[in-house]
């Protein structure tokens, strides 16, 4: 039965035949004027629009693609198979936004995962046994047993390691839901302005008090090489994935990561539904060509079809580069600001491969009979992660301008928990692969390059999952330039800019932009390029909307 779904090696030549139901706007025409406009219908843009409307501004969202969601989108790119085409896991959706917008009421359903991480070894089993594997979940004792298969010393140290990371992570949480400290406001202006700016110190003080004597440990964690931190607690045995599980929160469960029913577009659709319930107008296939500006600030936008939409407030959910280099008139921006925007790092090593298969992958390290899923199938499955040396070699390949010969692979199979994604007996597989350069030896990617790299990836998967290649119905290969072209992600960076120390908090994406305000009055940045960055779903949009509303209230 499943074989009937096989296509003619669809590979990359796939056609989008359906998007998530309800992605198109119910409005046939855009009004000529709004109180506020949001450029881009990604999750942060939709969150921003919802709060602007709740704050009393008649707001519209303008999305250039045919489907809402930005990177959090669901698409049927192979008939019968529905993919989270870019982003693929839900965790850091801020709890207050989830509750305030009543996203559950608006259709958001999440399949929780436990266990959540599976790392099979590429090795020969001893005395006919299966190769070893590491599986981690919420059960600390079981995790220790798993780690003990590799090192009893590591297993003994593990609880202290987790407690240490959880303590540091909890201290950082207050910084995620507030703008960074307003340094200009604290150091210049009227007494009233300084008093207002002083309130922005509260989250930082709260963070410092929670850290207490752990401030040096926190500093080391964010500045030192990861292996230095790991070696302090345990031997460096296969620790690549251990940091992942302490981050994130879903349904009040710390460290939880889940699959959204129907794919990641379900998050965007729920937020859009909430925004519409407040009165937001949401449009797809409305491609903004330029932001309109005069001496008094922003005045609206011009669409690429030539039509104008007037508004005295504009929030951009595009990357900082697209916002300030492609959409904003360069004459309206200070030269030093433009120069700084040019210096933002968008380097990304990721190629995403979406795969349709006609049977469940069966791992040598954890074989399952009769095409029935085991606990490990619901996990993030890490391949080619046997040692730090393997990862470093893969990284060096990309730094030398070539796709990794042995790439690091993160595989997820969401259809194991969500039956709506694939036909009976079939599955959708997401491969988040590293490391690949934006240019191959200084030239553009070709179709042959994409196919060759995907073949390399599949060859490695085959070693862990014999029969995988024969099960493939079709595949969608998205190298960094494709992620940029399709989703507007400059450099292919899913976080709208590198999450390095020089581009976080007070410097995200630039020191002059960390409060979401641009050099142009009433033009704000509301996407993942702003604090606290990519992955923290909704927070940049929420913070930017509240900043814009506060500015309007003051004036």
N, C-alpha and C positions, 0 to 999 in steps of 0.2 A: 504493500500500500504506500509506504513512504517513498519507494522508488519512483512512483508516479509524479512526485513533486520535483524530481531532478530536472534541471534545465540543461541546455547545451553549454556546460562549463561556463556559466554566466560570468564568473570572475568579476572584472571591473566594469564590463559593459552592461550595467544594470540600469533599469528604468524605474523611476519613482512612480508607482501607480496609485499610491494612496497615502494620505497622511493621517495623523490622529484625527478622529471625528471631532468636528467643532472648531478646527483651527482657524477657519475663515471667519471674518467679521460678519455680523448680521447687518451691518450698515453698508449701503450701496455707495454712498458718497461721503466724502470728508467735508466737514464744515470749513468755512473760510477762516474762522478764528476760534481759538481756544485760550483759556487762561494759562494752560501749561501743555507742553508737548514732550513726549518721551520718544527719543530716537532708538529703535531697536526693541523687539518683543521678546528678549531673553528673560530669564526668571528675575534678574535684578531690575530690569526695566519695568516689568509687570508689577513687582512689589512697589517700586517707586510710584508708579501711576496710581495704585490702590491707595497709598497714603496721601498723595497729593489730592486725590478726589475726596478722601475722608476729611482732609484739611480745608475743604471748601473751594478747591480750584477745579473748574471744568477741564478735564484732561483727556488727551488722546494719545494712543500709542501707534507708532508708525513702524511696521516691520517690513523689511525689503523682500524677504523670502515669501514663499507660498504657505509657510507653516510657522506657527509660533514656537518659541522656546529657545532660540539661539542655539547654544551648545546642548541644552537640555531638551532634546527633541526626539520624537518617535517617528520613524518612517518605514513604510513597507517597500524596501528597495529590491526585494526579490519576492515575487508573488507568493503570498501565503505566510511570509516571514516578516515579523515586525521588530525592528531594531531600535535600541537606543544608539543612534548613529554616532554620536560624539561622546558626551558624558554618559556614564553607564551605571553609577552607584549613587545612592542617596545617603547622606549622613549629616553634614554640617548645615542643614536647614535650621535656622535659629528657632528655638522653641517658642519664643514670644510671638514671632511672626506666624508660625504654624497655628498657634492658639487664637491670636487676634483676628486673623483672616478666616478662621474656621475652615481650614483647608480640608479637613476630613469631611465636613458637610458638603463641600464643593467637589467631592469625588476622589480625593487623594487616598489611595490605599497602598500600603507598603508591606511587602513580604520580608519579615525579619529573618536574619541568617544566624544560625548557631549550630555548628561551628562556622567560623568565618574565614579561616586561612588554611590552605593546604599546599604543602610544598613536597612533591615527590622527588626522590633522588634518581639520578640517571646512573645506575650501578647494577652490578650483578647481585642477585639475592644469594644468601648463604644457605647451602644445603637444600637448594630448590625452593627456598622461601622467596616471597615477593621482595623487591627492592624496598628500602626503608622510606619512610615519609614522615613529615611533621605536620600535625593538624592541631590548630589552636581554636579555642572558643571561649565561652564565658566561665567555664569551670576551671578554677585555678589548679586544683589537685590533678585533674586530667591533663592540663597543660604541662605540669611538672613531669607527669609520667611520659608524655610525648617527648619532651626535651631530654629526659633521662635516657632515651634510646640512643642519644648521641653523646651526652655528657652528664654524669651525675652531679658534677660540680656546678655546671650551668643550671641544672634543675633546682638545686638547693638555693642558688642565688636569685633565681627568677622572681620570687615574690617580692623581694626587696627592690629589684629592678623596676617591676610594675608599679609598686607603691610610690617609688620616687618619681616616675614619669607622670603618674596620675596626680600627684601633689602639684607638680609644676604646671601641668595642663589646666588644672582647676584654677590656679592663680591667674592664668592668662585670660580666662573666659571674660572677665569684665571689660577687657580691651576690645573684644570682638563686637560689642554692641554699642559702641560710642565712637564719635570722631576722635582723632588724635588730639593731643594737647594743642591748644591755640597759642602757639608761641608769639606770633605777631600781636595778637590781642593782649597778651600778658605784658609785653614789653613796650607797647606804644599805644597812643590814643588816650581818650578820656578816662576818668576814673570809672564811670559807668561801664565803658567797654572792657576795662581791665577786670572789673568785678564779674562781668558776664563770662569773660574768658577764663577766669579762675575756676569756674564750675567744670571746665573740661579737664581739670586736674584730678577730679574725684575718681574716675576709673583707674588712673595710673597709681594713685595713692592706695586704692583698694587692692590692686595687684601687688604692690610693694609690701603691704601689710600681710597679705596672704603668703607671700614668699618668705618674708622674715629673714631668718638666717640662711635660707636657701637661695638667696640672690646670687652668690657666687656660683652655685651649682647651675642655676638657670642660665647665667652668662656663658658658662662652659658648654652647656647643652646646645645653645644656639650659635656658638662660634667655633667649637672644636669639631674636628672630623668625627663622623659617627662612630668609627671603630674605637676611638679613644674613650668615648663614653661607655661603649659596650664592654671593652676590656676591663674597665674599672670594676664592673659587676660580675663579669663572667668571661670565659674564654670566647674568642670570636668565632664561634661555630654556627654558621648559617643564620646570622642574626638580621638579615636584610629586612624581613617582614615583621620583626617583633615590635617595632615602634608604631606600626599602623593601627593596632587594635585599641590603643589608649585614646585615639582622637575620635571625635564625632559623637553624636547623640541622636537617637531616634526613640520616639515614644517613651521619653524619660529614661531610656536605658543608655548609660554611658558606654562609649566605645562601639556602639552598634552601627552597622552599615546594612542597608537593605536594598531590595529591588522594588521599583515602583511598578504597580500593575499597569500593563500596557506599554511599558517603557518609560524613559525619563520625561517624555512629553507629557505624561500624566501629571507631573509636578507643575509644569508650565500651564497646563489646561486648568488645573485647580486654582492657581493664582489668578489666571485670566478670568475664570468664572467669578471669583471673589471680587475682582476689580470691576467687572461688568455689573455686578450686583450693587455697587456703589454709584454706578453711572459713568464709568470710563468707557470711551469709544476706542475700540481696538481694531486695527486694520492690518491686513497682510498685503503683500505686493505693492507697498508704497515706499519706493526707494528714494531716500532723501539725497539730493544732489549737493545742497549747500545750506549752511546756517546763515540766516539773514542778520546783519549787524549794522547798527549806526553808532553815532557818537554817544548815544545814551545807553547802549547795551544791545542785548539780543532782541530781535523783532519777529522771529519765526523761522520758517524753513522754506526752501524751494525744492519741490520734488523733481526727479529726473524727467518727468513728463511735462515739466514747465509750470505746473500749478504752484501757487503760493498758499501757505497756511500761516496766518499771523498768530503770534503769541509772545507775551513778554517774559515767559519763563520757558527754558528749554533744558531738559536733562538728556545727556547722551549715554546710552548703554553700549556704545561702540568702544573700541580700544582707544586709549589716549592718542595713539598715532593716527588712527582713522578720524577721530574727532577733530584734532587740531592741525593735521596736515592735509587731509582730504576734504573735510567738510567746512572748515572755518576759513574765511578769507585771510590770507597770510598778512595782508596789510593791517588787519585789526589786532594782530598779536605782536608783542615786543620781540625784537630779534633774538634777545638772550633767552626768551622763553621757547621760541622755536628751536633754537640750538639745543636747549635742554631736552625737549621732546625727542629730538633726533638721537639722543644718547640713551634713551630707555632701552633696556635689554629685553628682547622678545625671543631669545634663543629657546628652541624647543627640540628635544630629541625624539619626539613621539610620532610613530606611525600607527594609526588605528586600522584594524582589519576586522570587518564584520563578516561572519561566516554563517551560512545556512547548511545544516547537516541533516542527513536522513536517519541517523541513529545516534544514540547517546555515546559520547567518548568513554572508552573503557581503559582505565589506567593500569599499567603493569604493577604499579605500587599499591593499588587498591582495587583489584578486579571485582566487578559486579556482574552477576549472571542475568540473562534474559532482558537486557536493555533497561534494567530497573535502576534508578538513581540511588546512590549511597549518600551519607552525610557530607562527604567531601565534594560532591558535585555542586552543592549550593555555595561553596566557598569562592573566595578569590584564590585562584590556583596559580602558584608561582613556579614557572619553569626556567631552566638554566640559571638557577640561583643556588647552586651547590656550594659556592664559595665566593668570598669577596674578590678573589683573583679573577674568577669568571666574569663578574660584573665590571671590574676595572678594565679588563681586556675589551669587553664590548664597548665601553665608554671611549677607550682610546681609538677604536676603529672610527667612530663618528667624528672625534676630534681631528682625525687625519683626513676627513672629507669623504668617508665611505660608510655605507650602512654596516652595522655590526654583522660579522660572520656568524657569531653565536649570540643572537640578541636575547636580552632579558624579556620574558613574556609573562604578562598577567592575563590569565584566561578566566572569564566568567561565563556561566551557562544559566542565565536568568529563567529560561523556560522550564528548568527543573522545578521551580516554585510557582511560576506564572504560566498556566496553560494557554493563555490568550495569545502568546507570542508566535506560536508555530503550529503547523498541522499535527495531528496525532502521530506519535512515534518519532517526530522530527524535533529539532532543537535549533535555537539561535546561539551562536558562540561569539563572544567579544574577545578580541585579542588586542590588548594595550601593549604595544611593543616599543622597546628602546634598545639601541640608540641609532637614530638616523639623522643625518644632517639636512639642512634646508636646501643646500646645493650639493650635488655629488661632484667632488673634485672641481668645484667652481662652475659647473654647468647645471642647467635645469634638469629636473627629473623627466624621464621619458616613460612611455607606457611599458616599454621593455624593462626599464629599471624597476617599476612598481611590481610587475609580474615576477621578475627575478627575485626581488626581496621577499615577496609573499611566498614564493616557492621555498626559499631558505627557511622562513618561519615554519611553514608546514612540514618541511623535512625534520626540523627539531621537534615539533609537536608529535610527529609520527614515532619518534624514538620513545616517547613517554606513553603514547596512545596508538599502538599498532592498529592500522585500519582507518585512521582518521582521514587520510587523503582520499580514500575511496568513498568516504561518506559525504564528501563535500558536494553540495548542490550548487552553490554560487558564493561569490565573495565580493566584497566592496573594500577597496584598498585606498586609504586616505593618508598620504604622505604629508609632511608639514606644509608644502605649498597648497595641497588640496584642502586641508583644514583652514588655511587662510582664505582661499578663494570661495569656498562654500559657506563657511560660518563667519567670515569676517575676522578671524583670529590672526592678528598680525604675527608673522613668523610661524604660524601654526601653534602658538602658545595658548593652551587652554585656559590659562590663568590671566590672560590680558597683560602679560608681563611677568618676567622672572620673579619668583618668590625668594630672592636673595636678600641678605641683610641690608644692602644699600637701596633696596626697593620695598621696604616694609615700614609700617607704622608712620612715623613723621616724614618718611621719604617715599611714601607710596602714592602715586608713581614718581612724584617729584616733591621736594619740600614745599614748593609753592602751590602744589595741588592737593596736599594731604587732607585739606578740609572740604574737598569736593568742589570748591569754588575755582572758576577759571579766571584769567585776566579780564574777561569780558563779563560785564554785569549780567547777572541772572542766567548765565550759562554754566551748568554744573555737569560733573562727571558722576554717573551713577552705576557704572559697571564694575566688573572684577578688577579693573585697573586701579580702583581706589581702595582705601583701607576697608576691611582687613584683608582683602585680596581674594583670589580665586579659590573656589571650594567652599567658602563660608557663605552658603546660599542665602540670598536675601538681605544680608547685612549692609553691603554697600548701597543698595537701592533704598533701604529703609533710612540709613544715615543721611544720604543725599537729599531725600525728600524732606526730612525734618529740618535739614539745614536750609533748604530753599524756603520752606514755610516760615522758619524763624526770621530769615532775612526780610521777607515780605511783611512780616508783622512789625519789624523794627522801622520799616520805611513806609 
